[in-house]
Amino acid sequence: FGRPGVECYCQHDSGAAVIQLQFLINEGALVSALADDTLHLWNLRQKRPAILHSLKFCRERITFCHLPFQSKWLYVGTERGNIHIVNVESFTLSGYVIMWNKAIELSSKSHPGPVVHISDNPMDEGKLLIGFESGTVVLWDLKSKKADYRYTYDEAIHSVAWHHEGKQFICSHSDGTLTIWNVRSPAKPVQTITPHGKQLKDGKKPEPCKPILKVEFKTTRSGEPFIILSGGLSYDTVGRRPCLTVMHGKSTAVLEMDYSIVDFLTLCETPYPNDFQEPYAVVVLLEKDLVLIDLAQNGYPIFENPYPLSIHESPVTCCEYFADCPVDLIPALYSVGVRQKRQGYSKKEWPINGGNWGLGAQSYSEIIITGHADGSIKFWDASAITLQVLYKLKTSKVFEKSRNKDDKPNTDIVDEDPYAIQIISWCPESRMLCIAGVSAHVIIYRFSKQEVITEVIPMLEVRLLYEINDVESPECEQAPPLPTPVGSANPQPIPPQSHPSTSSSSSDGLRDNVPCLKVKNSPLKQSPGYQTELVIQLVWVGGEPPQQITSLAINSSYGLVVFGNCNGIAMVDYLQKAVLLNLGTIELYGSNDPYRREPRSPRKSRQPSGAKMSRKLSLPTDLKPDLDIKDNSFSRSRSSSVTSIDKESREAISALHFCETFTRKADSSPSPCLWVGTTLGTVLVIALNLPPGGEQRLLQPVIVSPSGTILRLKGAILRMAFLDSTGCLVPPAYESWKEHNVPEEKDEKEKLKKRRPVSVSPSSSQEISENQYAVICSEKQAKVISLPSQNCAFKQNITETSFVLRGDIVSLSNGICLACFCANGHIMTFSLPSLRPLLDVYYLPLTNMRIARTFCFTNNGQALYLVSPTEIQRLTYSQETCENLQEMLGELFTPVETPEAPNRGFFKGLFGGGAQSLDREELFGESSSGKASRSLAQHIPGPGGIEGVKGAASGVVGELARARLALDERGQKLGDLEERTAAMLSSADSFSKHAHEMMLKYKDKKWYQF
């Protein structure tokens, strides 16, 4: 992490845990030590860091490393208690070794344990302080190769830190004590402190505490030194959160953290260990966060973190990705998000400010929306390569929280996370947002910049029933009678009450007509941002819980929202707050039902062929509801009389799409309609008859009627879209966003009355005699159907053996295509409308349901999925983005002047108090210490030596590289491919030499060899 927006991710191929990291300060390199006993040198001077050298220890295990400032000799301590010395330029071992038995000699009868600390005396580089786990500390004289002093304490050591004057050091121990030692008096510590121990009256030792895992000792010119430590709490603080303790003079501050502390680091004004440190901040790495504490301000406030680590707060349960959004959207979300920031942050700028941003952020804005297990939704700006959180919405705010476990309402259908988000439907132009949650609830939100108080939260309850007698025994008396199928002959809106009410069954103690969550009945203050417009809940029916919602769509131009599950489909007019349609899936077909479903025979109601059944079992088609976090808590706890396989085999609504198109074969002009896709591969069309705009829209009913049009594909329907006759995408109609919480002027109202929301599509401008194309993608195939004739124009069987998990119709460099991700790990794209295969790449196998649930494609060749509960993986299938990627990446290394070394006063020089320097080269070089044993460690050259000209191009060196590249490319027009490759390699080779010379000129310091 560098300045906000500069970040980088590297992975060691071995997959071993990283145990320590050490910068080569101001050199643009980093040493990493891994649990598999390897050391790696990373070059940070290129945009994508690469490993230059690796060293694998064969006979010893690495426990601690130390690299002094401006030194090329790295000290490596091992489990056996020995210390080896590595030259970081050549990544080879020196022959100089400090053996454990020489270090402790006869001071201890037993082995001192692994090396847990190494550091040199800040005032004398020739003296090395070595801490062993058992409690022994040795001050080793490198020149005379013997120990000057040995300090023993009967508690294990976790860490050691020097006072900058080199006369004292501090150790932290496993019993929660700190010991401060004078270098020249090894007999006993000058002072023993137990920061969290209760002092007992009669001079006894305080009670032991938990181990202090790390301590830092930092001095200031003007006041007392800081002692900063993690751990060390007393054992009786059960349930106490992990703490960082800051001791400064007489005051001790205990800072509680949200997660366990992994490590911490104090940021100081100087890189020189022998100067006053002047600490100003502490970086604390927690298990799920990174916290920065301001030491200069009273109360030690934290800095506001600009990095996108807050994706960790609650597991992500679904996500959506939108590229090429309206330009005013990110600023609008940001401005309402800024007001949510909590108070009490440090007033200062974020102090980590290294690196530079990449040049090419995309020219279009991208937004990622994540839905979380706790019911929160976060909007992220993903336009640069980094993520930045814009705005957070808590959807659970509208519901009553159950106070404790006992009075938990018995209507829950999930044990935990009842507010988890499953589906997000968002219209970027109108900013209308609709979510479906795991408790069979749907909430519609409107965006506003004004704060409002909602006296009563508008709410609708919907009873979705599966009409076939679906109970175990066919002889059951309580089978609800089938209402007459509603075909196209009955175009009246179906009121929700027309369903046979089985509420009589509630006398048997069966739950009926109750939703899963309780909406608050007190006034709700809604801050600027997304505000609740309407809450819709499915209710229990005759002891049967509502089924989870499998598809959802909203249209801002029509003022409608529609959703479906395995029982049926419901449509709601959110402007009039009325249910327009509430049908079981079978009723949608009307008299055209292709399956002979007999009301009293539940088992025959299904599956034209038994062949598909087996695949249905291994993986439910509607993946969305099956969230796999926390051992599938979402699909657990279904108290129902029907076996789950029967539910799975019901026909569920799997895709919904509002559009303005030809509803029937005879239509001469397009009209608003809703296309519905089911898990059985059926597409049905519902015609919408909307009243005129303005006030009429709120007074007259919307008339909804199944049109009788039915299309069929193989496999569950995933996605639908429409093209005009020229092959351009016809987006669904939308209303542009306007602030609705301000009273309108009278003239405005007049205008509005006349205005009817228009479909923003290229075809609506011309006289439409031309046809359109419907693009339908299912799990197995894609079809392009010309309208109004309903003839299949193109067809493509996408996969025979696997099935498509996600299909999206996206725009990509002037054209549009269908992008699919299959369960067998392939990413495929097809041209539209011709459905010619354009790309088929094996990307990754479906290893868990999380990938299936979160994978999504968007415009301009971008896609993403959740690679773990806390990490989003972005990928691109666009050549253009690949080529620009190098430009878009930030620079990690920016040359900075190293500050001047501290000035030693005249008297100090006179009386020998100055810093002693040491010629390490003379001591550790091959000439004096000989070669190290061959079998001790093996050198492995890294792949990052010459990472290709484009890769290393950075800064001044980049200019040189680009000039060389241009020369190469002119010459290559003549030669063929082999010559070209050779030219590139030799160019890269000589470029690396040039780069090296440039660098030396740039900065007269040593650097490692390319």
N, C-alpha and C positions, 0 to 999 in steps of 0.2 A: 504494500500500500504506500502510495506517495500522496501528493496533494489530492484533494477531492477530485475524483474522475480519473486518477492514474492508478491502475492496479494491474496485477499480472498474476497468472496462475501457472505453476509448473508442476510436473508430476515426475517422481522417480520411477523408472521402469520396474524396479524390483518390488515396489509396493510395500517396502519395509517402513516401519514407523520412523519419523524424523525425531531425533533426540536432542539435537542442538544445532543452532545456526550462528555463524559468526561472519559479520561483514569484514571485508578488507576495506577499512574506512577510507572513503574518498578515492578508492581505486576502481570502483565499478565491478566488484566481484564479491562472491559470497561462498563461504564454506559450509556444507551441510554434513552432519554426522548422523548416520542411520543405525537402527537397531541391528542390522545385519553386519555391523562392524565395517562399514565402508565410509570413506570420506569422499565428498564430491566438490569440485570447484566449479561454480557457475559463473559464466560471463554475463554481467548485467549491462554491458555496453551495447548490446543489440536488443532490438525491440522484443524479440522472443528469446529470452535467456536460454542458453544451452550449456551443457556440461563440457568443460574443457579437459578436465582430468578426473580420474577416480582412483582411489587406493583402497584395496581390500585387505584387511588384516586377517591373517590365516590362523594364527595361534592364540591371539588374545582378543578380549572383548573390550570395545571402547566404552568408557564411562563418562569422560569429561574432556573438553578441549579448551584451549586458551590461546588466543592470538594477540600478542601485545600490539598496541597502536604503532603503525609505521614499521612493523617488523615483517620479514618474510618467513619466519620460523614459527611453526604452529606446534604447541605442546599438546600431546595426546596422552591422557591418563587411561589406565586400563583396569579391568576387574582384578588382575593379579597384583595391582599396586605398583606397577612399573610406569615410567613415563618415556615415551618415544618422541622424537622431534622430526617434523615433516617440513621440507622446503616447499612452500606453496607455489614457487615459480615453476619448479620441475615436477612437483608432486612426487618426490622421492624421499626415502627415509635417510636421516643422518645416522652415522655410526654412533653418535652420542646417546647413551641410554642411562636413565637413572633407575637403578634396580631397587625394589622395595627394601631388600635386606640391608643394602648400603645406607639407605635413607634412615632407617630406624636403628640400625646396628643392635646394641644390646638393651635398648631402652624398653623393649617389650618382649615378653616370652612368646607371644603368639603373632600370627599374621595380622597386619593392621587393617586388612580389608581393602576394598576397591578405592581408587582415587576418586574423591568427590569434589575436589577443588584444586585449581592451579592458578597462581597469579604471580606477577613479579612485583617486587617492592617498588612503589611509585618513584622513590628517590634513587633506587639502585637496581638497574636492570640485571646486574650480576647475581642478585639474590632471588630465589624462587620459593614461594610459599606453597607447600603441598599439604592438602588436607586429606586424611584417610578416614574412612567411614567409622572406624572403631572409636575415634576421638583423639587420635594422635595428629599433631600438626608439626611439620618439619620446615625449617628455613634452610634451604640448600644453597650452597655457594657454587655457582656454575663453574667458576675458574678452577678452584682447588678441588672440585668434585667431592666435597664432603659436606656434612650437615653442620651449620653453625649452632643452631639451637633446636631443641625438641620440646614441644609443649604437650602435656598429656592431661586429659580430662576424662572422667569416667562416663560420659554420655556420648552417644553417637552424634556425629556432625552431619548437618545437612548442607550448610553453605558457610562461606567465609567472605569478609569484605575488608578492605584496607581503609585507614584514614589517609587523606592525600599526602600527609607529611611523612608517611612511611615509618612512623615510630609506634603506631598502634594498629591492631586489627581486631575485628569482632567475629565471633563464631555463633552460629545458631544450632541448637541441639534438639534431640528427639524428646526431651522432657519439657519442652516449652521454655527453656532458658536461653539467654544470650550471655556469652562471656566476652569481656574486653581484656585484651592482653597487651602488655608492653613488650616490644620486640626483644629487649635485652633482659627481661626477667621471666624466664620460662617456668619458674617453680610453681607459681599460681596466678590466676587471672587477677587483674587490678580490680575488676568489678564484675559481679554476676547479677543479671536483671531477669526477673520473670514478669514480662509485661502484663500477663493476664492472671498471674497467680495470686491467691488470697494470702496476704501476709499474716502469719500466725503470731500471737502475742509474745510467747516466751522464747523468742529468738530461734525457733525451729526453722528448718528449711520450709519454704512455701510448698503447697501441694503441687504435684507434677501436673503439667498441662499437656495438650496435644503438641506434636512436633512443630517447630518453626521451620517451614520448608525452605524459606529463602530470606536473606537479610541483605539490605544495602545500607551503606554508611556514607552520607554525602555532606560535604562541608559548605558553609557559606562564609563570605568575607565579613558580613556585618553582624552575624548572630550565631546562635547555637547550630550544631550540625543536625541533620535529619537522620533518624534511623527508621527505615521502612521495612516492614516484614509481613509475610503472609503465614497464616496458621497460628498456632500457639494458644488457641482458646482453651479455657479450662474444661475439664471433662463433664462438668455438670450443666454446661450450656447445651442441653440436648435440643435439637430442632433449630438451633441458632444458625443463621445463614453464614456462608463463608465470609471471612473478613480480611480486609487489608488494614494494618495498623500503622499509623504515622506518628512517630514520637519526635517531638521538636522541643528541646529544652525541657520545661516542666510539664508541657501539655502532651496528652496522648489522645489521638483521635482514632476511633474504630469505625471504618467505613464498610458497611454491609454490602455484599454483592448478590446479584440474583442467581448466579450459578457458581459452581466450583472454580477456584482460581487455578489456572494451568501454569501461569508464569507471570512475572511482571518485570518492568524495566523502568529505571528512572532517567528522564531526559534532562541533560545538563548543558550548561552554556559552553563547556570546553571538552574537546576530545582528549586532552592531556590528563593522565591520571595523577600527575604531581602538582596540579594547580587547584585552587579552590573550585569545587565542583559547581556551585550555584545551581542547584536543581530547580526546575520550574514546573515539571509535570511528571506524572507516573502513568505509563501505559500498562493496563492490566488485561491480560488475555484470559477470558473466561471460557468455560466449555462451549458456550453458545453465543459469545459476544466479545467485543473489544471495547474497553472503557478507558477514557483518558481523564485523569484527575488533575485539576489545576492546583498546584502547591502554593501559588503566590497569592491566592485570594482567601479571605477568611472563610472557614467552614469547608474548605476544599471542595468546591462544586465540580461537577464533571463538565467536560466540553460536549457540545452537541455533535454526535457522530455523523459525518457525511457519507459513510460507506454503507452499502445496502445489506448490512448484516441482520436487519430487523425482519427479514423473510423468515428467520428462525422462530419468531415469537410463538407461532402456533402452526402445526403441520399444514401444508398446503393440500387442499382436497380437490381443487380444480383450477385451471387457468385458461385465459384467452389472450390472444395476441393480435394487435391491430397495427398494421403498418400503413403509412400514408393517411393519417388522420387529419381533420381540419386543423389549420395552423393555430387557431386561438384556443385549442383544447388544453394543451399542456399548461400554458400560462393560467388558464381559468382554474384548473385543478390545483396548480401550485399555490395560487393566491388563497384558496380556501384551506389548503393543507397547512400553509404557514401559520394560520391562526390556531391550528390544533396543537402547536408545539407546546411542550410543557415549560413552565417557568423555572427559574432557578439554575439555568445553565451558566457556565462561565461566560464572562463578557468578551473574552479574547477570541481571536481567530484560531482555527484548528492548527496546532503547531507542526503537524507533519506535512511538509510542503515540498517534498522532492519531486523530481521528474518534470516532464512537460506533456501537455495533451497532444494527442494525435491531430494531424491537420484535417483529415477528412471525416468529420462527423457526417452522417447521411444528410442528404438534402431534404429528406422527408421525415416527419415525426412518427415515432413508434411508441405505442403504449402497451404495456403488459398489465393484465388484471389478474390478481391471484385471489382465490376464495379459500378461506381457512377453516379448520376444524372448530374454532371457537365462534364461527359466524361472522368473523371480520372479513372485509374486502379491502385489498390494497391496490392502488393505481400506481404504476411505476413508469417513469420516463426511461425508455430504452433506446433513445435516438443515437446517442454515442454508443460506444461498445459497452458502456457501463450501465448499471441500473441505478436509478435514484428514485426513492419513494416520493410520490407527489401528495397522496391523500389517502387517509384510512377511514373506512366506514364500518361502524359496528351495527350489524343487522339485528343483533339480539336485543337492542335497546327497546324495541316495541313490545317485548314479551315480559311477563312477570317472571322473575327468577324464583325457583322454589327455595324457601329459606334453608331447610335442612333436609336430610335424607328421609325423615319420617313422613313429612307432609307432601312428599313427592306425588304429584298427581299420577293416578294410575293409568293415564292415557298415553304415556310415552311409548314410542315404538322403537326407540334406541336407548341403550343403557347409558351411554356417555355421549358427549358432544351433540346435544339435540339440535343445535343451531347450525351444524356444519353445512357449508355451501356445496351444492352439487352441480348446478348449472347456472351459467351467467349469460344473459342475453342483453346486449348493449347496442344502442343506436348512437354512434359518435356524433352525428350531425345534430340530432335533437337533444342529445345528452340524456335521453330516457334510459333508465337502467332497470332490469328486472332480474331477480334471482330466484332460484328454487332451492329449498333446503331439505335436509334429510328427514325432517318431521312432516313431510308432505305439505310444506307451506311455500307460498309464492309471495314475494313483496315487490311492489312497483315503486320506484323512486324517481323524483323529478329533481333537476339541478337548479339551485337558486343561490344567489349571492347575498340574500337577505336572511336574517334570523327570523324564524316564526315560532309561535306557540300553537301547537295543534291541540285544541280542546278535546276532541274525540278522534281517535285513530280510525279512519274508515276501514271497515272489515266486511268480508263476505265469507260465508261457509258454503262449500260445494260438496254435494253427495255424489261421488262417482261410483257406479255400481257395475259389477260384471253380471250381465243379464242372464247368461246361461246358468242353469241350476248347477252350481259349482260345488255342492256340498258332497261329502263322502258317499252317503247312501242315496241312490236315486229315489228311494221311497220316502225321502224326507218330506214331512207335511208342510214345512215352512217355505217351500220354494216360492219366490216372488213371481207373480204372473208376468209374462212378457208383455210389455206394452206394444202397441202396433208399431211395426217398423216405420221410421219416418223417412220416407223416400222423397224424391224431388216433387212429389205431388203436394207436399205440405210445406209451403215455404214460410210458415209462421215461426217466430223465435220460440224455442221450447223453454218454457219457464222451468226453473229447477224443481218446482213442486210437482210437476207432472209425473215424477217417478213414484212408483208404489212405495209407500213408506212402510218400512218393516219395523217401525218404532214399537209396535206391539211386542216385539221380542225383548224390549228392554225390561219387561216384567219378569223375564227369566234371569234378570241380573246381567244381561249382555249389554255391553256398552253400545250406545247408539247416539248418533247425531252430536258427538262431542269431538272437537278438534284435539290435536295432540298438545298444542301449546296454548297458553292463556295470554291474550293480548291485554296490555295495560289499559285500565280504564281511567287513569288520571291524566291530566294534560301533559303533553310531551313537548319539551323545549327542543327545537330543531335548529342546530347551528347552520351557518352558511355551508353549502355543499350539497350532498344528496339528502333529500327530505322525503319521508314516507308519504306516498300518495294513496296506497291501498294495500291491505294485507288480505290474502286469500288463503284459506285453509281447507284442506280436504278433511272430512269427518269420518269417524268410525261408523260402520253400517252393520247393525245386528251382530255385535261382538267381533266383527272383522275389522282389523286396523286398516287405515287408508294405505294404499300402495304408493311406493316412492315414485316421484315424478321422473319420467324418462326423456321428455323433450319439452322445449319452451321456446316461444317466440313473441316478440313485441313489435308493434308497428305504430310509430308516432303520428303518421299521417292519418291513419284510420282510427286511432285512439283505442286499439284493441290489444289484448294479450291472450295467448292461447297456450294451453299446456296439456300433456297427456301422460298416461301411465299404462300399466297392463290391463286396466279396467276400461279405459275409454278416454274421451277427450272433453275438455271444457273450454269455452271461450268467454272472456269477460270484456265488457265495455268499461274501461277504467275512467272514462270521462263521466258517464252516467252512473258508474258504480253498480252495474247490473250484469247478471249472468245471462249470456245470450244463447249458449249452446251447452248441453250437458248430455253426452251420448255415450252409451257403451260402444266398444269398437264394432260390434256386430251390427248395431243399428246404423252405423255410418254407411254400410253397404246397401241398406234398404233392401229392396227385393233382388238386388244383384249379387247377393252373397255367393261367392264361388264355392264356399265350403257348405256342405249340407250339415248345418249345426242343429242338433235336435235338443230342444230345451231340457229334456229330462235325461239326456245321456252325456254326462260330463266328459267321459273319456274319448268319445268319438268326435268331440267338437274340434279336433285339432289336426294339424299336420297332413297335408295332402300325401306326403310319403313319409314313411318311418325313417328314411335314410338320414334326414337332417337332424333327427332327434339326438343322435349320439354326439354330434358336435355341439349341439345346444347345451348338453349337459356339461361338457368339459369346460365350457366358458360361456357364461350367460351373454346373450347378445348385447343387451344394454349394459355396457360396462360401467357407465357413469355411476349408477347407484352403488356399485360394489366397491366401496372404498376400502383399500386394503390396509390402511394404517391401523395400528393397534389391533392386531389379529382379527381383522374383518368385523370390527364392532358394528359396522353399518348394516351388515346383512344378518347380524345375529338377532336374537330376541323377536322373532315373529310369532306371536301367540296366535295361531290361526288354525282353523279346522282343515284347511286345505294344504296338501303337501306342497313343498316349494317347487318340486318339479312341475307340478301342474300349473303353478303360477308362471313358471319360466316358459312353459309351452303355450301360455295364452298369447294372443296377438297383442303386442304393446305398440303404442305410438312411438316411433323412433326418429321422425324428422318432421319439421313444420316449416313452411315458407310462405310468407305473405307476398303477393305480387299483383301486378296489373297485367293480365294476359287473357288469352281466349279460354273460356271455361268449357265450352262444348264445341263439337265439330261444326255446328251450323253458325257459330258466332261470326259476325262480320267485324266487330270491333272488340278490343280488349276491355275488361272490366275488373274491378278489384276482386281478388279471390284468395283463398287459402289452400295450399297444397299440403296434403297430409301423407306421410310415408309410414308404413308399419313394419314390424319385424318379420312379417311374412312376405315382404317384397311387393306389397300392394301400394299404389299411389292413388289417393282419392282426392277429388277437388270439391271444395265447398265455396259456393258463390256468396259474395257479400254485397248487400244493397245498402249503401250508406246514405243518410239524409244529407241535405246541403250543408255547407259550412256555417260558421257563425253561431248565432243563438239556436238556430234550428237543430244543429248537431246535438245540442244538449236536451232538446225537447222531444224530437221524434226518435222512435226506436231504430236500431240497426237491424236489418232483416237478413237472416242467415239461413241458407238452405243447401243441403247436399245436391250436387249438380247431376249425379249419375255417371260422371266420367270416371272410369277406372283404368289404370295402366298397371302392368305387371313386370317385375324383374325377379332375378334369382337372388335370394339372400335379403337380409334386413336393409331397409333404405337408410342411408346415412346423410345424404346431402342433396339439395336441389338448387338450381339456379336457372336464370333465363337470359337468352341472348337475343338481340334483335336480328333483323335479316342480314345485317353486315357482319354479324359475329361479335358485336360488342356486348359487354355485360349490361343487362338492364337491372340497375339496382332497385330494391324495393322503394316505394314512395316514402318520403319522410317530411316532417315539418322542421324547419330550421329552429334552433333554440332561441327562445326569448324569455326574459325575466317575467315570471307570472305572479310574483308577489308584490307587484306595484300596481296601483289602480291605473287603468288606461285612460287616455284622454278621449273625449267624445268622438272626435274625428277618427281616431284610431279604431274605435268600435265600429263606426260606419264602414270603414274600409274592411274590417275583419268580416263583417256580415257578408260582404260581397265575395270575399275571397274563399275559394275552396282549395284545400291543400292539393297540390298537383303532384303527380308522380314525376320525379325528376329523372326522366329517361329520354334518351335521344329520340326514341320513336314517337313520343307523345307530341312532338312538335309537327311532324309531317302528318298528312292525312293517312291514317293507318289502313292500308289495304294489304300491306305487306305482312308476311307471316313472322312468327317468332320461333325460337327453339327452346325447348325445355331440356336442361341437362340434369340427369338423375344418376346418382352414384349409389350403388348398394355394396354389401359386403363382398359380392362376387363379381359384379359387372357394372359397366356404365353404359347408359344409352342416351343418345341425343334424339329427341322426338320433335318433329316439326309440327307447329300449331298454325291454324286450328285443325289441320287434317288428322293430327294424332298418329301420323305414320312414323315408324322408326327410321330416322335418317342414317344414323351411325350407331354401331354397337361394338363394345370391346369387352371380352371376358378378361377381367384383370388377373384373377388367380383361380386355379383349379383346386390346388391342394390346401391353400391357406385361406385367410379371409382378411378383408380390409378393416383396419381398426379406425382409421380416420381418413376422410376424404375432404378436400377443400377446393373450391373453385377460386383461383387467385390470378391477379394480373402480374405479368412479368415482362419487363422491357417491351413495351408496345403491344404485346398480345396477352391472351389469357390462356390458362391451362388448368387441367385437373391434376391436383397433387394427392397422392395416396401413400399411406404408410400401412404395410401389411404385417400381420402377426408373425410372418417368417422373417421379419427384419428388413424387408426390402422397401426402399423409397422409390416410387415410380411417378413419372409425370406424363400426361397425355395432352396432345394439342386439342383445341376446341375450335369449331364444332366437329372436326374430323376424327377425333379420338385416336390419332396416330401416336404410338409410343415415342416419347422424346428422351426419357431417361429411366434407367432401371439399375439402382445401385443397392448392393447389400450393405445396410448401414449398421444395424445392431439387432440381435435377436430379442424377442420379447421376454425379458427375464423376470419382470414382475408387473403386476397390474397397474402400478403407479404410472409406468410409461404409457400404457394403453389409455389410461384415464386422462392424462395431461397432454398428450402429443397434439400439437396443432400447427397448421401451416398458415402463413399470411402472405400478403402481397410482396412483390419485389424479391421473391426467392428466399424468404426467411421462414424458419420453423423453430419450435422449441418444445421441450418437455422437462419434467422434473426427474433429475437423475438420482436424487435422494430426497428425503422429506424436506430438506433445507437448501437444495441447490437446483437452480434452473440451468439447463444446458441449451445454448442456442446453436443453431447450425444454419448453413446457407446452401442452397442448391443453385445459386446464381453465379455465373462466371464473372460477371462484373464486380460483385461484392468480393469474390475471392481475390480478384486482381487489386482491389482497393484496400484490402484488409491491412496490408503492410503500412499504408499511409494512415489508416485509421488508428493503428496502435500507438499508444503514447511512448515517449522516451522515458526509460527508468533512470538513466544516468545523465546527469548534467554536470559539467566540470565546474568545480567551486574552488576558490582559493582556500588552502588549509590555513587556519588561523596561526598566528605566530606563537612559538613556544613561550611559556611563562618566563619572565625575566627574573633571573636570580639576583638578589641584592649583593652589594659589595662585601658586606660583612659575612654573609653566608658563604661566599666564594672563599673568603680569607680563612674562615674557621672550618672549612670542610663540610658545610651543611648542604652544599649544592647537589644536584642530581648527578649520579655517577653513570657514565655511559659504558657500553660494553660492546666489543666487536664480536657480534655473534657469529659472523662469517668465519672468523678465525677459529672459534671454538667448535662450531657444528659442521663446518665444511669438510669435504672429503679428505683434504690434505692433513688435517690434524686428528679428526675422529675416525677416519677410515670409512669403509662401506658398511652398510647395515647388512644383517643376515638376509640372504635371498628369500628364505622360506617364511620370513616374518610377515611380509606384505607384498601384494602383487599390484603393479601399476597398470591401470586400464586407460588408454587414451579415450577422450570423450568424443561424441559425434559433433560437438559444437565448434571445433577448430575453425573450419571454413564452412559457414552455414549457407553458402551461396551469397552472391553479391547483393541481391536484394535484401536478404535477411540482415546483414550486418550494416547496411547503409544507415548511418545515423549521424546527425550533426554535420560538422565540417567534413568528416570523412565521407558522409553521404554525397556531398557535391562531387567529390573526386570519383566516387563510385559511379554516379550517374553519367559523368563525362565518359568514363571507360565503357559503360554499357552502351552509350550512344555510338561510340566508335565501333564496338563489337557488332552492333546491329547493322551498321553500314557495311561492314566487311562480310557479314553473314549472307547478305543477299546473293553473293556469288557462290558461296560454298554450300555443301549439302549438310545433312544433319550431323554426321560424325564430326566433321570439322567444327561445326558449331559447338558441339559438346566440348570438344577439346579446347576451343577458344575460350569458352565460358570458364572452364576449369583453370586454365593458365591465367586467365584474367583474374579469377578469384584469388589465385595464389599470389600473383604479383600485387593484386589489390590489398591482400592482407599485409604484405610487406610495406606497401605505401601507407596503409592505415597505421601500421606500427610506427613508421617514421613520423607521420603527421602527429600521432599521439605523443611521441617523445618530444617533438618540437613544441607541442601544445602544453606539455606538462613535463618538466624535466625529471620526473620521478620514474623509479623502476616500475615495470609492469610485467605480468607473466608472459612467457613466450607463446606466440601463436602456434 
